[in-house]
Amino acid sequence: MAYTGTIYRGVDYSPTWSGWAQNPGNTQTNDSDFANDAFASLWGSVPPQTAPPGDPSVPVNNGTNYRDDLGTIQTDGFHLVRLYNWDPARGTASTPGPYPPANGAPALPATSDVGLDHLNFLNYATTQKLKIVVPVSDYFISNGFQNGAWGGTTPDSKYSFDKAPLAIQDDFKQFIASITDPTTGKIHAAIQSIDVGNEGDLATALTDGTTASQFLARTNWWIYNLHQQINGTTPVDGNPVVNGSTGAIIPITATISNADQGATSPGGWWNDLINGVSPTILIPLGYAGWQNPQTLTNLFTAPVTGLSAVDPGYASYYYNSVNISQGATGLAATLAVYDSGGSSSAWPFKASNVPLMLMEVFTPTQLNATAAVAQATAIEAYLQAHNAGTSSSTTNVMGYNYYEFNNEPTLGLAWGLYNYTGTPQNADTGTTTTFYGAPAFPDITFPVDTLTAAQGPGGAGTTLWQAWTDLFPATYQGTASNDTLVGTAAAETFRGGPGTDSIDGGGGNDIALYGGNANGYTLKATAGSATITVQDKVGTDGTDILTNIEQVRFVDGASLPTAWQITTASLPAAQILKVVDLYTAGLGRAPDALGLDYWASQLANGASIKDISNAIFSSPEAAATYSSANSNPTLVNLAYQSAFGRSPDAAGAAYWANELNTGHLQRTDLVTALIAGASGADKQYVVNTEAVGAHFALTQGLNNVTSAKAVEALVNGTAASVTAANAQTDAFAATAATAAGTELVVQIVGIVP
C-alpha cells in the first residue's frame, strides 16, 4: 500500500520568547500552549483580537505589535504547522459539577465543553491556507496533577469512554469543542490531523510515575475515542459525532522518537501500539535506553490492547509519525526501510502499512545549516524517486516538518529558521478563563521579539528558510513561450518564465515565483477583479495573469500576499479613502501602496477604522507627533497642520485639547475625529490631499515614502495644486516603470479617476 494524498511540507512551531520559562501555578505560561488569544501578538497579524461569542476570556489589543508568525510561515512556502501544546480548557466558563477538582476549585459539569480560545488562531490559519497538527499533549496521558489527568488509572481493554476518569472524559469533550468550528458544527477546516502524545517511546511524562503500559494504553484510548467521536457513526459520550463517516476524515497519529530505531521489543513502539503488548514484552529501547540506561531488560507491567484489535479499520485514519535526527544518508535509508515493511532485524518492523510523517526533522548538532539543507535534499530526492503524492506513488511518506520555526534560547535550542534579534516590544496577554476554576489566568506582559532569518549554508546574504524551501518542487514550470499553467486543489508552486503566461493555481496555498528582485516588477489589479497582472520591467519574465495565486515571491526573498490587492480591489472607493485619510491627514504624506492595500484589506476583513488608526498612529513614524512627549495642545496644533494645512482657531484648539484631557478622545483617534467634523475649506483640503494620496498609492501603485511626502507637500486647497501634485506622481511613476526603477509597483486601477 502506498500513500497517494497531499505531500505536506511544514514547520514545527512553539513561539517561545527570550527569557521564557514554563511557570508553575495559575499563569498564562504554566504550559507551552501559545496558539490562543493571549499570545496573538506572536502568531497574529493585526487587531482586533476579540474573543469569540461565548468566550469569557479578555484578550487585548496590542496596537501595531503583532509579529504575524503564521503569515511568515505561509510566505516562506510552508503549508503545515505542527504544534506542541493545546490547552482545551481555555475560554470556558467555570460552573459547579459532579466530581471534585483539585486546589479547592468548584466541581466541574460533564457538559463544561466550550473551549473557545483557539478559534482565532484556527480562523487566521485558514486565511493563510495553513493546516494545523493539533496535539493532545503528554499531560492528558500521564498521571499528572490537578484536574484532567489519569491519576494512576488505566483504560479497560475495550478503551471504553465511560470507564475513563470523569476528569479525562471532560478533557476529551473540551478538546473536541476546542477544534470544532461553531459556524459549521464540524471539525475546523484548519485541522490537518491530531497528534496524541509526543515521543511515547521516551515516555516524557513518566516522571510522575506513569508506567509504559499506562502511557501506551492511554494513547490508544485517545486515538480510538477521537476517531469514534469525530469520524465514526456511533457517539462515545451521548453527543452526536462531529464529522461522521461521510465527512472529512481527520487523521490521528502518535509521534515516537528517533531512539525507537534501537528497539528491543518486536517492532518497536509503533508495533506495540498497533498490535498490543503482554507483560512478557520488552519495553522498546527508545524508552528503556533513554530513561533507564542501566536496565535494558524492563518488561511492560500490564497487557495493552493493540489499536488493530479494538478497531480493525485503524489504517483508514491512523498514521505513524516520528521525531528524527539523522544525517542525509541515514534519513534516506530510514525511509527505504519503512517502505520495505521492515524485517526481524530492522526498524520499524511490521507497522509500515500506514502513512508516515516525519514530524520533526532536525540536525544531529545545533543549527548546522549545511546538514539541514542536506536532509531536505535527501527527503525531496526520495519523494521524487517514489512519485510521492501521485497516483503512481511507491512510498508511504506523507510529508515532513522542519524543526523548528524559531529558536528557543532559554532551552538552549538553536535549530530555528529564525533567530531573536534586537530589542523586543512588550505586549499583554489579557486574561483567560479556564473550565477548571477560578482564578482565571491573569494578564501578563511578555516580550515580542523581532525575528531574523537564520543564515543559510551559502554564507552572508543567504537564509536557511530560503535554502530549505527552495528544495520544495516547483510543480509547474513554464517555457520561453506563452504558457497556460493550471494547478489542482493542492498547494503548488509556479514558475512561468519568459513570455505572456496565464497561471491558475486552483485550490491550495499557491506561489508564483519570479527570477528577479521585487523592485523589478509591477503588479496590477483592477477594481472588482480577482486576477493579478505581473509585469517585469527588464523583459526577462514577460507579463503574467495570475488567478488563485496566494503569494508572489521574488528571488531576493520578498513575498507579497495577493489577497491584499484583491481584497482592496473589491472595496468601494469610499471605504478605501477612509484609510487614505489616515495617511494624508494623519502622517502628512501619501500612502505607500503596500501599506494602503494591507490596511484596506484588514478593514474589509473586520478591523475598524479606530483599530487601524490606533495601529498607524502608534507606529515609529507617527511617534514625533502622537507620542506622549507632545502635550495635548501641541498635538492638536500638529494635527490641524497635517489635516487642514493651518493652525487651529482658539475655539477649536480648546475643544479638542479638552477632549483629550478628559479622556473622551484617545490621541490616536484625533485625526479621524477632525476629518469627520471638517467643513468648508477644511473639507476641501482633506478632499484634495485624499485625491493626491489615492492617485499615488492606487492608480500609480508607488511605495517610496520620500516621494509620498513630496507630492503631498504640493497640495493646498486649490484644484491647481492637485493637478501639479498628480503630475509629480506621474513623473515618479514613469521612472519607477523603467529598469532603473528602485521600487516595487503595486497598482489597483479603476478605484479612483
N, C-alpha and C positions, 0 to 999 in steps of 0.2 A: 504494500500500500504506500502511495506517495501523496504528499501534500500538494494540492493544486490551487490553493486560495491566495489571498494577498500576501506578498512578502513585506513584512514590517521592518522598517529601519528607524530605530528610535533612540531615546536617550533616557537614562535614569536621572531622577530629579528629586533632590531633597534640599530646598533652598535655605540652608542654614546661613548664619551671618557671622562676621568676625566677633569672637567673644561668646558665641552661643554655647550653652551647655544645657543638657537635659536637666531641668529643675524639678525637685520634688514638690509635693503639695499641690494646692489648688491654684495653679498659674497657667497662663496661656502656653507656656513652653514646657509643661510637665511631660510632653511627649514630642515626637517629631512630625506631627501632623500639621503641615503648613498649607494644605490645599483647602483652606476655608477662608471665610470673610475676614478674619482677624489679620491675615497676612497677605491681603490682596495687593499691598504695595510691592510685594516681591514678584508675584506672578501676573498681576493685572496690568491694565493699560491706563485707564483714566477713571475718575469718579463719574457718576455716583456708584458707590459700592453699597447699595441699600440691601437690607435683609429682605428675603422673600416673604410674601404674606404668610403669617402664622409663625414666623421665626422670631422668638423673643430676644435674640441677641441684638447688640447695638454696635455695628461696625461704624467706623469713622471715615470721613472724607479727608484724605491726606494731600489735598491740593495737587500739585504737579509731581509729587513724589511717588511715582508708580514706575517700577523698573521694567515691567512687561516681559518677564521671562518666557511666558508661553508664546508671545509674539516673536521673540528672538528664536525660540526653538523652531517655530514654524518657518520663519525666514531662513534659518540655517539649512532647511531642507529635510528635517525630520518630520515624521507624521505619527509617532507613537511616543507616549510618555509613561514611564513606569514609576510609580510612587512607592514609598516605603511604609507609610503610616496613614491611618484613616480612622479618626475617632467618630463613629456614627452617632454618638450621643450629643454632638454639638448642635445647638439651635433647637433644643427640645425643652418644653415646659416641664417643670417638676411638680408631680402631684402624688398624693398618697396611693399606696398599692399593697399587694398581698404578702410580700416577703421582706424580711428585714435586711436593710443595707448596712454598710459599714459607716463608721465615723459619725454616727448619730443623725444621718440624713433621713428624710422621710422615706417610707417604704414606696416601692415602685409598682405601678399598674402594669399588667401584661399588655395593655394597649398603648403604652407610652412609646410611640414609634414615629415621631415626627422627623427629627434629624435633618434639618434643612440647611445647615451652614455650608455645605459643599456645593449647593446648586449654582451659585455664581461662578465657581471655578469650572464646573462642567459646562455651563452655558457658554462661558468665554472660550473654553477649549473647542467647543463646537464651531464657534465663529472662526476660529483659527484652523478648522478642519484637522484637529488633532484627536487621536484616540488615546484613551487612558487605561492603563492597567491598574486597577484599584486593589489594594491589599486588605486581607484580613490578617492583621499583624499577629506576631507570636504571642502577644499578651492574651488574645482570645483563645489561645490553645493551651496556655500554661495554667498552673495553679493560681498564680497571680495574687493580687491584693485588691481591696475594695470590692465594689460590685463588678460583676461581669466576667469573672474567671471561674475555672472549673473547681477550684478548692479541693483537689485530691480525688474527685470522682472520675470515672471512665465511662464512655458511652457503651451501651449494650451492643451485642454482636449484629443487630439489625440497624444500628445507627438511628434508633427511634428518636424523633424530635422531642417528644414529651417526656423522655427519660433523662434528658439533659437537665442540668440545674436551671431553675427558673431565671437566674441572672443571665445565663448563656442564651436561653430562649429569647429573653428581652433584647440582648445584644444582637441576636440574629435578626429580629424584626427591625431593630434600629438600623442595622446595616442595609437591609432590603429597602427600607424607606429612604435612606440617605442616597441611594443610587437610582431611585425611581423618579422619573420626570412627572411632577404633579399635573402638568398640562396634558399628558398623554396617558398616564397610568401605566406606562411601560418602562422598562429599564432605560435609563438615559442614553440618548444616541451617542454620547461621547465615550461610553464604556466599551472598550475592546474586549476585556476579559477580567477575571478575578483571580488574584494570586493568594492562595491560602498558606500563610506562614512563609518564613524566609529561612532557607538553609536548615531544614529539619534534620538533616543528617549531622549537622554540627550542633543541633538542638540548642539554639541560642537562649531558649527560655529555661533551660534545665537548672539554672542557679537557684530556682525556687523549689526544687525537689521534684519537678515534673520528670517522670521516667520516659525512656524512649518509647515504651509501649503506649503510654498515655498520649504522648505527642503524636505518634503515628495514628492512633485511633481517633483522636480529636480532629486531626487534619482530615481524615476520611469522613468524619461526621459532618464537618463543614462542607466539604465538596459534594457529598451525596445530598444533603438537605438544601444547599444552594441550588443545585440542579433541579431538584424536585419543585422548589418554590418558584424558580424563575422559568425554567424550560419545560417543566413537566405538565401533567394533566391532573394530578391529584395534589391538593394543597397539603402542606406539612403542619399547618397550625390553625386550620379552620378558616383561613382567609383565602381569597381567590389567588390562583397562580398569577404571576406578573405577565410574562410574555406568552407563556403557553406553548404547546407543541407546534403551533402554526406561526408563531412569532419568530423574531430573530434569536438564534441560539447564542447565548453568552458563554464562551469557553471558560473553563476553570482549570487552574494548574496548582502545583505545589513546587516551589523552587528549591532545589538542592544546591550543594556547593561542589566545586571542582574536586574537593577532597574525596568525594564518593567514588572516584575512579580507582581508589585503592581498596574498594570494599572487600571484606572477608565474608560477608553474608551473600548467599547466592543471589546475584542480580543487583545488589546494592539497594539503596533506599527506594528508588522508583519501583523496583520489582517487589519489595516488601509492601509498599503502599498498594500496588495493584493486586498482588497475589496473596498478601497477608503473611503473618509470621506465627510461629509457635514458640513456646518458651525454650525450645532447643535450638533456635536460630541465633547465630551470632549477630550482634549489633554491627552494622556496616562500619568499616574502618574510619569513614569520614567522621562519625560521631566518636567512636572509641579512641581513635588516634588523636583527635583534637582535644577532647575534654579529659580523657583519662589515658594518656600515652603509656602509663605503666601497666594497664590492664587491657590487653587487646583481645581477651577471650570473653568479654562480657556477653551475656545472653539476654534476650528480651525477657522481661519479668512476667509477661502475661501474653496470651494469644491475641492477635489482632486480625479482624476480618478484612480481607482484601476488598478493594473497591470493585473488582470484577465479580466477586461473589455476591455482593449486595445489589449490584447494578451491572448486569452483563453488557448493557449498551454504553458503558462508560466511554468508549473510544469515540462516540459521537460528539462529546463535549469536552473531554479531558485532554490536556496536552502536557508533555513534560517540559520543564524549564530548568536552567542551570546558571549559576553564577560562576564564570570561568576565567581563569588567568593562565593562559598558555602563550608561548611564542607562536608565530605564524605557522610553522611546520607542525607543531603539536596540535594546534587548533584544527588544521585541515585533517590530520589523522584522526582526531576525535570524531569529527563529523562523518568520516568514512566508516568508522566503527559503528556509530549509531545507525547509519543507513544500512549497514550489512546485517543488522539484527543481533550482532554480538555473538559470543561463543562462551564456553565454560571458562575461558581464561581472559576474557576481555570485557571491560565495562562498555555499555550498561546492560549486557545480557539480554534478557527476553522482553524488556519493556519498550522496545523501539518501534512498536506498531502504532504509535500515535505521533503527532507532530512534535517538533522540538523548537523551543525558543531559547536563544542564548540571552538570558535575562540581564546579565551583566557581562560585558567583555572589557577586561581591564588588563593593564600590563603587569608583568611579574614584579617590576620595580616601579617606584613612584614616577609618574608622568615622564615616560620615555616616548617622546613624540614619534620617533622613528619606528619603535616597536609597535606603537598603537596603530599607525598607518599600515604597517606590515600585516597586522592582524586583520584589519578591514579588507586589505587587498586579498588576503588568503580566503576570507569568507566570500567575498564577491566572486572570486575566481571559481570557488566551489559551487556557488549558486548558479553561475552561468554555465558551468560544465554539466550541471544536472538539470538544466531547463527549469529552474525553480519558479514556482508560481504559475506555470503554464499547464496546459492540458497534457503535455508530454513530460511532466516533471518526473524525475527519478530520485528525488530526495524528500525527506520528511522535515527538513529545516524550514521553519515558517518565518524566521527573521532574527534580528539581533539588536541589542541596545548597547550604546556606548555608556561606560561608567566613568564619569557622570557629568552632568551639565556644569556644575560649579564646584570649586574646591570646598573642602570642609576644614579650614585651617585649625580650628580648635581641636579637631580629632586627629590632626596630623596627616590628613589626606590631601594630596596634591595631584589628583588624577583628573581634575576638571578641565573641560573645554574652555572655561572662563576662570580668571583669577580675580580676587578682590583687590581693587586699587583705589587710591585717592581717599579723600575724606568722605565718610558716609553721611547721609542725611537721615535725620531721625523721623520715624513715623510712629503712629499709635495703632494699637490693635483694636480698640473698642472692647466691649465686654461680650462674653459668650456664656449663654445659659446652657446647662447640661441636664440630662434627664436624671442623673444620679444625685441631684440635690444641691441645696444652697451651701456656700455662696457660689455665685457664678464666677467663671474665670474673670479676673479683673482686667481693666485696661492697663496695658504696659507700653512703654516706649522701647523701640528696638531700632537698630541702625539698618538703613537700606544702603548696602554697599554698591559702589559702582563696579560693574563687571568689565573686564578687558580680556579679549580673546587670548588664550594661551598661544605661545609661539609654536609654529609648526616645525617639521623636520628640515625645512629649507633655510632656516636661519632668519635673520631680521627681515621683517616685511611679510612673512608668511604666518598663517594662523592654523592651529591644529584643527579647528572645526572645518575650515575650508578644505584642508588636505584630506580629512576623513570623509566629508560628504561629497567631495569631488569624485570619489570612487563609486558613488551610487550611479547606477547606469542611466545614461541619457537615452531613455527608451525610444524617443523619436528623433531622428537625425535627418535634417533636410539636405538638399543638394545645392549646387551652384545655380540651379534653375528655379523657376517659380514652383513652390510646393504647396500641397494641401495636406496637413497633418491633423489627424483626428484621434483623440485619445479614448480611453474607456472610463469606467467608474473608479478605477484605481488611482492612486497618487502617482503622477508621472512627470517626467522632465522632457522638455522640447528644446531643440537647438535648430532653428530654421536655417541659419547660414545665409549666404547671399541670395538675392532675388526677392521677389514680392511673394510672401508666404501667407497662407491662411492657416491659422493654428487654432484648433478647438480642443480644449483639454478634457471635455466631457465632465465626469464627476471627479471627486477626489481633490486633494491639495496639489495642484499642478503648478509647475515652474517653467517659465520661458527664459532660457539662458542667452546672453549676448556676449560677443567676444571683445567688446571694448569697454573702456571706463564709462561710468554713468554720465559724465559731462559731455559725452559724445553722442547723446541721443535726445530725441524729442518724443514725448508720449502725449497722445491727444485722445480725448474723449469728447463725445458730442452729447448735448443735453438730451436726456431720455434714453440714451443708448447704453447697452450693456457690453459693448466692444471697446477695445483699446487699440489705437494705432501706434506702432513703434517705428520710428524712422531714425536711422543713423545719419550723422552729419558728415561722415567721411566716405561713404559709399561702399563699405565692406559688408554690411548686413542687410542692405536694402530696406524695404518697408514691409512690415508685418501687420496683419489684422488678427488680434487676439480675442478669443471668446472662451469663457470659462477657464481662464488662467488666473490663478490666485496671486502669483508672485512673478515680478520681472526682476531678474538678477543679472548683474554685470560682473565683468572679470575682476574689478577691483574690490569685490565683496559687497558693494552697495546693493540693496534689495528694496523693492518698492511693492507694497501690497496694492493690487489693482482695485481692491474694494474701496479705498479712499476716493479714487476718482469716480468710479462707477456710482457709488452711493451719493456723492456730491452732485453728480450729473443728473440724478433723479430728483433733486430737491427743487422747489420753486425758488426763483431768484430772491424773493423777499426773505426767505429763511437764510440763504447763504449770506445776504447782505448784512444780516444781524451779526454774523461773525466777522465780516469785513470791517464793520464799525468798530469792533473791539481793537483791531489793529490801527486803523486810521485815526480814530478819535482817542484811543487809549494809549497807543505807543507812538503815534505821530509818524507812522510810515505805512506804506502799502503792505499787505500781507505777502509773505513768501508763499508760492503756490502749494508747496508740500504742507506747510503749516495750516493754510486755509482748508485744503482738502481733508486733512486729518481731523480738524475740529468740526468742520461741517458734517463729516461722516459720523462723528460722535453725537452731534446734535440729532442727526437722523436716527441714531440708534438709542436715543432716550436720554442723553445728557441734556441738561437745561442750559440756557444762556448764563444763568447765575453760576453754574458749575464751571463752565468754560471760562467765564470772566475771572473767576477765582483762580483758575489754573494759570491763565495767561498773565494776570497781574500779580501773581506770586512768583513769577519767573525771575531769574537773574537780570534779564533785560529790563524788566519793569521796576527793579529794586530802587533805582535812583529816584523814581517818582513816588512809588507806592509804599516804600518801606517806612517803618515807624520813625526813622531818622528825621523825616519831614513832619512838621506839625500839621494839624488838620487845616488851618488856614493856608499854609504853604501848599498842601496837596490840592486844595480847591483851586488855587491860582494856577498851578501847573496843569490841572485837568481842564480848566477853561481854555488855556492857551492851546493845548493839544486838540481839544474837541471843537473849539469855535474860533481859534486864531485870535483871541482877545483876552484881556484881563476881565475878571468878574466885576459886575457892578456891586455896590456896597450891600444892597439888599440880598442879592444872590449869594455873595460871599458869606454873609452872616447866616443865611438859612442853611446852606449846605454844611458849613462848619458845625452848626448846632446839630444837624442830623448825625454827623459823625461823632460829635462829643457825647451825645446821649445814647449812642449805640443803636439808634433807629436804622442806621445805614452802615454797612461794612465798607471799608476803604476800597476793596476790590469791586464793589458794586456801584461806586460813584459815577463812573463814566456811563454805564448803562442808564442810570437814573437821569443824568444830564441830557443824554440823547433823547430819552423818552419825553422830556419836558421842553425840548427845543422848539422854537417857533421863529418865524420871520427870517432875518438874516442869518441867525444861528442855524436854523433848519437848512437853509440853502447851503451854508458852509459844509454841514455834515453831508448833504447830498452830493456836493462837488467832490469832497475827499473820498467819499464812498465810490463814486463813479471811477475815479482815477485808480483807486485800490483794486477794484474789480477788474478793470482793464489790464492792469499789471499782472495780477495773480491768476485770473481765469482765462481771459482772451489770449494773453501772451504767455502765460504759464511761467513767469520768471521767478527766480529764487534768491537772487543776490540782494542781501539786506541793505548794502550800501546804495544800490540803485533804488531800492524801495524807499529809502529815506529821501533820496534826491528828487524823485518825481513828486512826492507829497509836499516837499518844500516849495514847489512851484504853484501850489493850489491856494486860491483865496476864494472870495465869494462871487467871482465873475465867471461867466461861461468861457471867456477867452483863456483863463488860467487852466481850465480843464482841457481845452484843446492843446495848449502848449505842453501840459504835463503828459498827456497821452502821446503826443508826438515824440517826447523824450523817451517814453516807454517803448514806442515802436523802434526807435533808434537802438536802444539796448537790445531789443528782441532780434533785430537784424544781425547784430554782432553775435548774439547767443546762438543763432541758427547756423552759423558757419563752423567749419572745422576748427577755427581758432577760438570758438566759444568755450567758456570755462564753467558753464553751469548746465545741469540737467534741466530741460524744459518740460513742464508738465501742464498742458493746456486743457481747458474744458470750454469748448466753443458752443455758442448758441444760448448761453445763460443770460448774458447781458449784451447790449448792442456793441 
